[in-house]
Every structure is written in C-alpha cells, then in structure tokens.
C-alpha cells in the first residue's frame, strides 16, 4: 500500500474517532447546535478523505508504481 494512502487513512480514522466522541456528547444534549455543526464538519472532512482514498486506490489499480 502506498504511503500517502496510509497517511490519508490515519487522518480519516482520527477524524472518525473525534466524530464518535462528539456524537456521544451530542446525544446527551441534542440541543447543542455547536456540537451538531462540528459533527457536520467532521462528516464533510471524512467524506472528502473517502473520495481521495477512492481516487488513489483506483489510480494505483490502473497505474501501478514500478518497483
């Protein structure tokens, strides 16, 4: 696996952990709009990274690096 993919996956996993913790707190106080907004922003970042990973994986599949 390419190093940049591993780096993107680590960032994505870190964001997912932050989102999970925020959601646990948000579920206790659903009127907390600031937490809702932070969750939304994290969801957007995670989605963007999913797109990056998809593009990178497909490009490596079609154009593998020469060893």
Residue pairs with C-beta under 8 A, 6 or more apart in sequence:
2 56
2 60
2 65
4 56
5 53
5 56
5 57
5 60
8 49
8 52
8 53
8 56
9 53
11 49
12 46
12 49
12 50
12 53
15 42
15 45
15 46
15 49
16 46
18 42
19 39
19 42
19 43
19 46
22 35
22 38
22 39
22 42
23 39
25 32
25 35
26 32
26 35
26 36
26 39
29 35
30 36
